[in-house]
Amino acid sequence: MRPLMTIFVPSLFVLFAAYVLRSEINASPRARPDVPTVGGWRVALPVDVELLERGIDGAKLKCNIDRVRVEDITAEDFESKYRFKKPVIIQFPNGAAGWTEPEKWSRDWLTQSYGEWKMLTGKSNDIVKQGGRGEVHSSLTDFVDYVMAEDTNDEPAYIFDREFYNHTQLPQTLHPPTYFTVNDTLDENIFFLGSAKSGVSFHKHTDAWNGVVYGRKRWFIYPTNTTPPAGIWPPLGALEWYTRVYPTLGESQRPLECIQEAGEILYIPESFYHSVINVGDTVAIGIQKRKSLQELERLFYEASDLERVQPNDTANATKQRWAEAAVVYEKLQELLPTSSEVKMRLGLAYHHGGDTNKGIEICTKAVEMDPWFAIAMVNLANMHTAVGNTVQAEALYVRAISIAPLLWDCYYTYGDFLMFNSRYTEAINVFYHGYLLKPQQFLWQRVTWAAQHAGVTVQPPKSRSRVRRVAA
C-alpha cells in the first residue's frame, strides 16, 4: 500500500483556525511557584483575570444577577422572589465558613485525605454530553499535581464527579440556609475542581445551588425560553463560546452573568440554561434535585427518555419511540415557541420517527433562528443526506465546521458523509482532525476504516494530552 499523502479538506483553514483559537485562549502559564494561593489553591493570574472579567463591551463585567446578604433574606423571601423564577447569589459575612468548613476543602486536606481517590474529569462540552459527569478517570493527586499544573494548549480538564463527595467527610461540613437544606433522598451532589479557564458548557437541569469554597466562577445564564446562542447538546466549549460567540451578542441575546466569589452560593432555577468558567483554581459543591419539580422540565426529561435506544427494540419500536418523543416536543414548542433547542429536537424526532421532510422543515427553522447553532446544522445535514440532498448536506457540514472548529462531532459526521459518497481520502483527513480533537479509539477506527478504502496507511500521532496519560 502507498503512504498517506496529507490532503486537508476543507482543512488547512480549519486547523489554522483551531490552532489560533487555542493559542488565544490558553496563553497564560500554569505552574508558577510565585502565584499567590488561598487554601493551597492558586488565585487567577492577571492575564486570566483580564480575559475572564471582561464584559461584552470589553470593559470590566457588571454583574446583573441579584446578590443578597444571607441575613437580609428569609426562607419566605427566597421562595416568593427566587424559587423557579430567577437566579440569586447569597453572600455570607464569614465567607464559606458561613455554610461549611473551608479547611476541609483545602488542597492539603483533600490530597492528604483522598489523594488516591479516582475521579471523573472532562472538558466542558464532553461533560455535558456525558449527562453531567466527567469521562476520564484520574486520581485526585495526579489531577492536582499534573493536570492542573500543566501548561497546555487545550482547554483545561475539570473534575465533575458525582461519587466522591458522598464517600468523604465533606457532607458533614455543610450547614447552608434552610432553603438550601440538603436531603439525601431528594438531592444529588457534584464535586467540582478545576484550574483557571476550565468549566462546563451550556446545559440545564433540575433546581440546584452551587457553592464556591475557594476560587471564583464566571457564570452565563439564560431563562428557559431562550436557548443560548450556539445551542446546546453538544454545545461549543465554554471558553470557545466566551471568546468567539459572546463578543458578538446583541442586547437581546445577552445572558444574565456574574462572577461568583469564594464563599458565595448561587441558586440556579430549574430549567435555566447555564455555563461556567473558573477564574483561578476553584473548588466547589453543587446540590441538585434528583427529580424535576415543574411540568416544563418533566416534559424535557420525558422526551429524553423516549430518545434513548433500548437494547431489545426493533426498528419499528425505535421509530415509534421517536414518534412519541415528537408528541412531547410539540407540547414543548407550544410552551416555548422561541426555543431553537426545542425546534432542533422536534425536527430530529420527526426524522427518526420516519418523516424526514418534516424534520428538515422544522430543523431549518432552528438554524435560521440561531446562525451559530453548529450541531443543529449537523443534524439538518444528516437529514438532507438521508433524502439524497448531498449538495445541501455538504454545505451545512462545512458551515458547521467553520463555526465550531473544535467540536469533534462535526468532523465525525462529515467524515461519514464523505465515506458514504466514496470520497475516502478526504474522509481520512476529516476523521483525523476529529481524532486530534478527541484522541479516542472509536475515532481512530474511523481513520483506519477510511484509509483501508483509500488503499493507504496511516499512523496515529505520538503525543496525547496529560489528562489521557494520567488516566491510563
Rosetta blueprint (number, residue, H / E / L):
1 M L
2 R E
3 P E
4 L L
5 M L
6 T L
7 I L
8 F L
9 V L
10 P L
11 S H
12 L H
13 F H
14 V H
15 L H
16 F H
17 A H
18 A H
19 Y H
20 V H
21 L H
22 R H
23 S H
24 E H
25 I H
26 N L
27 A L
28 S L
29 P L
30 R L
31 A L
32 R L
33 P L
34 D L
35 V L
36 P L
37 T E
38 V E
39 G L
40 G L
41 W E
42 R E
43 V L
44 A L
45 L L
46 P H
47 V H
48 D H
49 V H
50 E H
51 L H
52 L H
53 E L
54 R E
55 G L
56 I L
57 D L
58 G L
59 A L
60 K E
61 L L
62 K L
63 C L
64 N L
65 I L
66 D E
67 R E
68 V E
69 R E
70 V H
71 E H
72 D H
73 I L
74 T L
75 A H
76 E H
77 D H
78 F H
79 E H
80 S H
81 K H
82 Y L
83 R L
84 F L
85 K L
86 K L
87 P L
88 V E
89 I E
90 I E
91 Q E
92 F L
93 P L
94 N L
95 G H
96 A H
97 A H
98 G H
99 W L
100 T L
101 E L
102 P H
103 E H
104 K H
105 W H
106 S L
107 R H
108 D H
109 W H
110 L H
111 T H
112 Q H
113 S H
114 Y H
115 G L
116 E L
117 W L
118 K E
119 M E
120 L E
121 T E
122 G E
123 K L
124 S H
125 N H
126 D H
127 I H
128 V H
129 K H
130 Q L
131 G L
132 G L
133 R L
134 G L
135 E L
136 V E
137 H E
138 S E
139 S E
140 L H
141 T H
142 D H
143 F H
144 V H
145 D H
146 Y H
147 V H
148 M L
149 A L
150 E L
151 D L
152 T L
153 N L
154 D L
155 E L
156 P L
157 A L
158 Y E
159 I E
160 F E
161 D E
162 R L
163 E L
164 F H
165 Y H
166 N H
167 H H
168 T L
169 Q L
170 L H
171 P H
172 Q H
173 T H
174 L L
175 H L
176 P L
177 P L
178 T H
179 Y H
180 F H
181 T L
182 V L
183 N L
184 D L
185 T L
186 L L
187 D E
188 E E
189 N E
190 I E
191 F E
192 F E
193 L E
194 G E
195 S L
196 A L
197 K L
198 S L
199 G E
200 V E
201 S E
202 F E
203 H E
204 K L
205 H L
206 T L
207 D L
208 A E
209 W E
210 N E
211 G E
212 V E
213 V E
214 Y E
215 G E
216 R E
217 K E
218 R E
219 W E
220 F E
221 I E
222 Y E
223 P L
224 T L
225 N L
226 T L
227 T L
228 P L
229 P L
230 A L
231 G L
232 I L
233 W L
234 P L
235 P L
236 L L
237 G L
238 A H
239 L H
240 E H
241 W H
242 Y H
243 T H
244 R H
245 V H
246 Y H
247 P H
248 T H
249 L L
250 G L
251 E H
252 S H
253 Q H
254 R L
255 P L
256 L E
257 E E
258 C E
259 I E
260 Q E
261 E L
262 A L
263 G L
264 E L
265 I E
266 L E
267 Y E
268 I E
269 P L
270 E L
271 S L
272 F L
273 Y E
274 H E
275 S E
276 V E
277 I E
278 N E
279 V E
280 G E
281 D E
282 T E
283 V E
284 A E
285 I E
286 G E
287 I E
288 Q E
289 K E
290 R L
291 K L
292 S L
293 L L
294 Q L
295 E H
296 L H
297 E H
298 R H
299 L H
300 F H
301 Y H
302 E H
303 A H
304 S H
305 D H
306 L H
307 E H
308 R L
309 V L
310 Q L
311 P L
312 N L
313 D L
314 T L
315 A H
316 N H
317 A H
318 T H
319 K H
320 Q H
321 R H
322 W H
323 A H
324 E H
325 A H
326 A H
327 V H
328 V H
329 Y H
330 E H
331 K H
332 L H
333 Q H
334 E H
335 L H
336 L L
337 P L
338 T L
339 S L
340 S H
341 E H
342 V H
343 K H
344 M H
345 R H
346 L H
347 G H
348 L H
349 A H
350 Y H
351 H H
352 H H
353 G L
354 G L
355 D L
356 T H
357 N H
358 K H
359 G H
360 I H
361 E H
362 I H
363 C H
364 T H
365 K H
366 A H
367 V H
368 E H
369 M H
370 D L
371 P L
372 W L
373 F L
374 A H
375 I H
376 A H
377 M H
378 V H
379 N H
380 L H
381 A H
382 N H
383 M H
384 H H
385 T H
386 A H
387 V L
388 G L
389 N L
390 T H
391 V H
392 Q H
393 A H
394 E H
395 A H
396 L H
397 Y H
398 V H
399 R H
400 A H
401 I H
402 S H
403 I H
404 A L
405 P L
406 L L
407 L L
408 W H
409 D H
410 C H
411 Y H
412 Y H
413 T H
414 Y H
415 G H
416 D H
417 F H
418 L H
419 M H
420 F H
421 N L
422 S L
423 R L
424 Y H
425 T H
426 E H
427 A H
428 I H
429 N H
430 V H
431 F H
432 Y H
433 H H
434 G H
435 Y H
436 L H
437 L H
438 K L
439 P L
440 Q L
441 Q H
442 F H
443 L H
444 W H
445 Q H
446 R H
447 V H
448 T H
449 W H
450 A H
451 A H
452 Q H
453 H H
454 A H
455 G L
456 V E
457 T E
458 V L
459 Q L
460 P L
461 P L
462 K L
463 S L
464 R L
465 S L
466 R H
467 V H
468 R H
469 R H
470 V H
471 A H
472 A L
